[in-house]
């Protein structure tokens, strides 16, 4: 069973600097509050994370099912319609965070060398050890994907 998609009235927009490369991102308000607390703690607790302003910025947050379906059709990189209909990003509680990238790869490349590199970064190591304090869990195959568990979808 796929979770229901959030509607526009349930979402807040990110502040300047929260979206990777200036990207506009949206999440549910309580998820954003937890994210902001988590990022502040990470930067306070680990100078290596604070040194790179890209660390822990959001490169993907809320995505509507229609947006995902169009992207799947355009990019031809989805498992049929499953990804479009069941992506946790539709809830407004899931986000993809910048945790680093290997040379020659993007921040969301699932290529093994990139994922291996990400798991060795300060940002990812900090998240693994601390994100639960703020209500976030990781999807291990994607080091960048984190979901807030503080409210029902």
C-alpha angles and dihedrals in degrees: 000000000000120000119249117263118249117244126227092261091060095055137083126198124241122254123245109288096024096091116072109253092359093302118162109243133181133201137158111281097248091048089052091049091052091045091052092050090048095050092047090051093047093051092045094048101041121040091194090062092046091051094069114055090202092064112113095359113141118250096174131018129144113016120177119229089244091054092049092047091052091046091049091051093046097045097033090214103118136098094252109282095326095096093049095049101038107034110133087221087079090072097062088235100091127078141174113226130199106247097159135282137233117247110278095020134094124241091258101040111133092202109132096241090053095047090047090051092049093053088060097053124107091237095055094042090051092049092051091052098040116017091092088065087068097040099262128135129189133232096223097210088061111044089194097055117095130168129200113228099191098105140024117266 
